[in-house]
């Protein structure tokens, strides 16, 4: 049992445990955030278990956003293949919540350190595509808006209202909204 996943008996392992097909296929971005993340984690590719690596393909429509999120068990390195992305991350409170940002073009690489809140936004006039590698076979993903406003059961509105310094009615409105998960 490693990082939340059971190891497969080596005697039962086949070549298919080490193969994922279809990452070259663009995914639809016709959704509320305008992006889709295709994951190649240990759940999709069992041969990754214990290796400490995984990857994703991110397809962006025009104006598409990979919303602010974090990976609780991994750093990420992103390579832009097509389009123009605005990417950034925020450091911890101890580092004054410093914001690091860049506009990225094809061939550019940007690193998101372990656990930092980060995002990518397509700021170009065409679709965009990126590939990212992560330093865990099971990096996890926590999209902030979904985690805070779509928690099951809901977080008390008073907690979020005080935390964000907004009215409780506004929080209740956000909690009633449909929150889209862009991972497939």
Helices and strands as residue ranges (DSSP letters): G 10-12, G 15-18, E 35-40, G 46-48, E 54-60, E 65-70, E 76-82, E 85-90, G 93-95, E 99-104, E 109-112, E 117-122, E 128-134, E 142-143, H 144-149, H 157-164, H 168-176
